[in-house]
Amino acid sequence: MKRIYLDHAATTPVDPEVLEAMLPYYVESFGNPSSIHSFGRETRKALDQARATVAKEIGAAEPSEIIFTGSGSESDNMAIKGVALSYREKGDHIITSAIEHHAVFDTCKFLEKQGFKVTYLPVNGEGLVNPADLKQALTDKTILVTIMHANNEVGTIQPIAEIAKILKERKILFHTDAVQTTGSIPVDVHELGVDLLSLAAHKFYGPKGVGVLYARKGIRLTPVIHGGAQERNRRAGTENIAGIVGLAKALELANQKLPETSKSLTELRDYLIDNVLQKFEYVRLNGHRTRRLPGNANFSFEFIEGESLLLNLDLKGIAASSGSACTSGSLEPSHVLLGMGICHEIAHGSLRLTLGKSTTKEEIDYVLEVLPEIVNKLRAMSPLYNNPQRKECASCTLTK
Ligand SMILES: *Cc1c(COP(=O)(O)O)cnc(C)c1O
């Protein structure tokens, strides 16, 4: 059976050109970049080049502002814990949003247990943070604000530059999780005005297990991983050279093709969204209609369990998700949808389809063909749907 992959927000395949750039660093050029000899110098050079490339691609002032990590999650942990521990004398207050990825959310929860105070800013029904709420939440003890560039479940893009302006005036550090946006929409640390930024290669056709934390020069960061002097004493461990080379190559390629890919993905996404909203009753689009990631479509189907929907789609060869890959398997509905004010029943019926550069119109047409069969079949089994008095959920009347 033909398989259709519509879960690009969870991960992407490695681009063959990226793999080609990586391969020499497994067998031929395997030296430890910390070694003095020629083997070490060879990989040191590759490491320096990759760092310079990443700095250039995200608009960093200096390569030394690029820290290679083991994942997007690690970058988020390092930014938040690193700043919290380094600036503790200055203050103990952190501000974040209610819909962050667990790598940020759970790190904030952990710091609360260590005595820090955390404010979780609300979002509106479309998943947007209001900069006025942020202004109100600031205190003279606020040391860090961490708000994601775009949400991984519903795709809403936050007003990062606007928030940055508020924080710059008050000299409060600003971190953004740009794991979903890098390679997908323009990401430039100066245009965004952020001090720290996380990204991960496997979300833009690079390898898994390698990420970057951008940290503006002069920012103190207590390491999360202690040991060797790698990454200027900020992250110990022999560097993942092949992965780092792959990350730099993937970022270069993604940015080169970004305008083109973003345009075609947006068109295909809108085609999918328009058709789904037209074809079904009791369905909503989660997230903002236009201010969203080019490849993201997220729907809630009333009177249906998201998990059954996913299993049925999988039987038809379609790989989708009900939210983030990290929370599937748990019965709790997504904190993102709940945070947006969507009620439990509807949050349970959510379906995330995330398109990638290989997605075709034929694939989307196939989804549009099989989805009604599945939705009708599941609704036919639903006692709620068959109740003659069934009503559309009144508390969350979202985009329709
Ligand atoms: C995928 C993702 C992460 C985690 O990145 P990993 O490399 O999988 O650890 C963090 N934040 C967002 C928004 C993501 O989409």
The ligand as an SDF file (V2000), in Angstrom:
LIG
                    3D

 15 15  0  0  0  0  0  0  0  0999 V2000
   10.1850   18.9270   18.1270 C   0  0  0  0  0  0  0  0  0  0  0  0
   10.1340   20.1050   19.0260 C   0  0  0  0  0  0  0  0  0  0  0  0
   10.9650   20.2070   20.1470 C   0  0  0  0  0  0  0  0  0  0  0  0
   11.8820   19.0940   20.5710 C   0  0  0  0  0  0  0  0  0  0  0  0
   12.9390   18.8900   19.6940 O   0  0  0  0  0  0  0  0  0  0  0  0
   13.7310   17.4890   19.7810 P   0  0  0  0  0  0  0  0  0  0  0  0
   14.8850   17.6770   18.8640 O   0  0  0  0  0  0  0  0  0  0  0  0
   12.7700   16.4590   19.3100 O   0  0  0  0  0  0  0  0  0  0  0  0
   14.1240   17.3030   21.1870 O   0  0  0  0  0  0  0  0  0  0  0  0
   10.9040   21.3450   20.9100 C   0  0  0  0  0  0  0  0  0  0  0  0
   10.0610   22.3520   20.6040 N   0  0  0  0  0  0  0  0  0  0  0  0
    9.2520   22.2980   19.5310 C   0  0  0  0  0  0  0  0  0  0  0  0
    8.3510   23.4460   19.2330 C   0  0  0  0  0  0  0  0  0  0  0  0
    9.2530   21.1720   18.7100 C   0  0  0  0  0  0  0  0  0  0  0  0
    8.4330   21.1210   17.6660 O   0  0  0  0  0  0  0  0  0  0  0  0
  1  2  1  0
  2  3  1  0
  2 14  2  0
  3  4  1  0
  3 10  2  0
  4  5  1  0
  5  6  1  0
  6  7  2  0
  6  8  1  0
  6  9  1  0
 10 11  1  0
 11 12  2  0
 12 13  1  0
 12 14  1  0
 14 15  1  0
M  END
$$$$
